[in-house]
Amino acid sequence: MRDEKKYFNAFNLVPAIGAVRLTQLQNHFPDLKTAWSASLPELELTRIPQNALQQLIETRKRVDPDAEYEKLLNQNISLLTPADDGFPALLREIPQSPCTLYVKGEFLTNRDPAVAVVGTRRVTDYGKRVTEDMVRDLVRSNVAVISGLALGADSVAHKTAVNYSGKTAAVLACGLDSVYPAANRQLAERILEAGGALVSELPLGTPPLRHHFPNRNRIISGLALGTLVVEAAAESGALITARHALEQNRQVFAIPGSIYSELSAGPHNLIKMGAKLVSSVQDILEELNLEHLQQEIIIQKIIGDTKEEQLILDQLSREPIHADQITKNTGLQTSEVSSTLTILEMKGKIKNLGANQYVLSR
């Protein structure tokens, strides 16, 4: 099987040979090794366009299939093809299913239900909180999280999954020998260290070109039972992922937001078109028939260690409240409230959203 895989990788290094043309080659030749060494007249019998065949001939002059496959092994990258048991069953079902999948780390099994979580790179505080809450509850329900490692909502989704010991896979729009954006290299390492995976259909050395991102998005949605859009402008890459999900006959979920925010336009338009409005993870689990997945305790009673802590915790919820309002409601001194809030934040029981606005941390 290794011989066949090294030729899958070699053909993948020819930009003009995609999944459709690779299938033509497989149908015509007994194996890909034979196809790789075939003469131009033999290749022409496949009816692949002449320009693509010329590109193949030129690539063969400079590509050594064995050496290229060794590069994968040296970087602990696995190559999956549709013939492999580990190739995602859901991905086999989509239009334009990839003919190769490069994986670094521990990939999801076909027993792992997954949801894609995507959104804007300009995520707001609201979008960040919603993403954290949704991803936390998904992984507590043993649902894996798929996203694209982009800045903003994607990064929040991956970080939260890692923080709550959940499974997550990041689909890249470049080869796995690099990470884009570079600012997320450390996050990529955290994903791998936590038992997650980096995934791409692109061979090593492929840069993150613009047209790779829409193609990458079909894999994000294709790996998942449904796609959740958190925040997105009317023209957003996250909406491309949602469109792919619809074309793949997968569920699309959307988080409502303020009618005054441009980043609510995308989810609101999706809801108008029939996407399911989501206010809790239970909405997603019910729609995907995953109610049997038992969540851990999501709404936990957070107990204070002192009378002052409990007084303040009783004022807090998932909705922000200002420190001045807490002082007024509790009757405590301003200094007591300030110091106790700091202690509660250090204990991880509350979050400071900035501008003296506080919420419960879970």
QUITAUR-V920272 format. One record per residue. N is the residue number from 1. RES is the residue in one small letter. OMEGA is omega in whole degrees, -180 to 180 (999 if undefined). Layout:
n/res/omega
N/RES/OMEGA
N/RES/OMEGA
This chain:
n/res/omega
1/m/180
2/r/180
3/d/-179
4/e/-179
5/k/-179
6/k/177
7/y/170
8/f/180
9/n/-179
10/a/179
11/f/179
12/n/177
13/l/176
14/v/-174
15/p/-176
16/a/179
17/i/178
18/g/-175
19/a/-177
20/v/-179
21/r/176
22/l/177
23/t/176
24/q/179
25/l/-180
26/q/180
27/n/-175
28/h/-176
29/f/-179
30/p/177
31/d/-176
32/l/176
33/k/178
34/t/180
35/a/-178
36/w/-177
37/s/-177
38/a/177
39/s/180
40/l/178
41/p/178
42/e/180
43/l/-179
44/e/179
45/l/178
46/t/-178
47/r/170
48/i/-177
49/p/-175
50/q/-177
51/n/178
52/a/179
53/l/178
54/q/178
55/q/177
56/l/-180
57/i/-180
58/e/-180
59/t/-179
60/r/-179
61/k/-174
62/r/-177
63/v/173
64/d/-176
65/p/180
66/d/-179
67/a/-180
68/e/179
69/y/176
70/e/178
71/k/179
72/l/-179
73/l/-179
74/n/180
75/q/179
76/n/178
77/i/177
78/s/175
79/l/178
80/l/173
81/t/-179
82/p/179
83/a/-178
84/d/177
85/d/-178
86/g/178
87/f/-175
88/p/-179
89/a/-180
90/l/-177
91/l/177
92/r/-172
93/e/-170
94/i/171
95/p/-180
96/q/177
97/s/-179
98/p/179
99/c/176
100/t/177
101/l/178
102/y/-175
103/v/173
104/k/-177
105/g/-178
106/e/-176
107/f/177
108/l/172
109/t/179
110/n/176
111/r/-177
112/d/174
113/p/-177
114/a/175
115/v/175
116/a/178
117/v/-175
118/v/179
119/g/-174
120/t/172
121/r/-178
122/r/-174
123/v/179
124/t/175
125/d/178
126/y/-179
127/g/179
128/k/-180
129/r/-179
130/v/180
131/t/179
132/e/-178
133/d/-178
134/m/-179
135/v/177
136/r/-177
137/d/175
138/l/-177
139/v/174
140/r/176
141/s/180
142/n/174
143/v/179
144/a/-177
145/v/178
146/i/174
147/s/-169
148/g/177
149/l/177
150/a/173
151/l/177
152/g/-173
153/a/180
154/d/-179
155/s/179
156/v/-179
157/a/-180
158/h/-179
159/k/-178
160/t/178
161/a/179
162/v/-178
163/n/-179
164/y/175
165/s/178
166/g/177
167/k/177
168/t/177
169/a/179
170/a/-180
171/v/-175
172/l/177
173/a/179
174/c/176
175/g/-176
176/l/174
177/d/175
178/s/178
179/v/176
180/y/-2
181/p/-178
182/a/-180
183/a/-178
184/n/178
185/r/180
186/q/177
187/l/178
188/a/178
189/e/179
190/r/179
191/i/-179
192/l/-180
193/e/-179
194/a/179
195/g/176
196/g/-175
197/a/168
198/l/-172
199/v/174
200/s/172
201/e/-173
202/l/-178
203/p/178
204/l/178
205/g/-179
206/t/180
207/p/180
208/p/180
209/l/-173
210/r/-175
211/h/178
212/h/-173
213/f/176
214/p/178
215/n/178
216/r/-176
217/n/179
218/r/178
219/i/176
220/i/-180
221/s/-178
222/g/179
223/l/-170
224/a/174
225/l/179
226/g/-179
227/t/178
228/l/177
229/v/-176
230/v/177
231/e/179
232/a/174
233/a/-177
234/a/177
235/e/-174
236/s/177
237/g/179
238/a/180
239/l/174
240/i/177
241/t/179
242/a/179
243/r/176
244/h/180
245/a/179
246/l/179
247/e/-180
248/q/-180
249/n/177
250/r/-179
251/q/175
252/v/-180
253/f/-178
254/a/178
255/i/177
256/p/178
257/g/180
258/s/177
259/i/-179
260/y/-179
261/s/179
262/e/-179
263/l/173
264/s/-175
265/a/-179
266/g/178
267/p/-180
268/h/177
269/n/178
270/l/179
271/i/177
272/k/-178
273/m/175
274/g/175
275/a/-178
276/k/175
277/l/-175
278/v/174
279/s/176
280/s/179
281/v/179
282/q/177
283/d/-179
284/i/-179
285/l/179
286/e/-178
287/e/-178
288/l/-179
289/n/180
290/l/-178
291/e/-178
292/h/178
293/l/-175
294/q/174
295/q/169
296/e/-180
297/i/-177
298/i/178
299/i/-176
300/q/175
301/k/-179
302/i/-174
303/i/177
304/g/179
305/d/178
306/t/179
307/k/-179
308/e/178
309/e/-178
310/q/177
311/l/-178
312/i/-180
313/l/179
314/d/179
315/q/-171
316/l/176
317/s/175
318/r/176
319/e/-177
320/p/174
321/i/-177
322/h/-180
323/a/179
324/d/179
325/q/177
326/i/178
327/t/-179
328/k/-176
329/n/-175
330/t/-177
331/g/177
332/l/175
333/q/180
334/t/-179
335/s/178
336/e/-180
337/v/-178
338/s/-178
339/s/-179
340/t/176
341/l/179
342/t/179
343/i/180
344/l/178
345/e/178
346/m/178
347/k/179
348/g/-178
349/k/179
350/i/177
351/k/172
352/n/-179
353/l/-176
354/g/-180
355/a/178
356/n/177
357/q/-174
358/y/175
359/v/171
360/l/-176
361/s/178
362/r/999
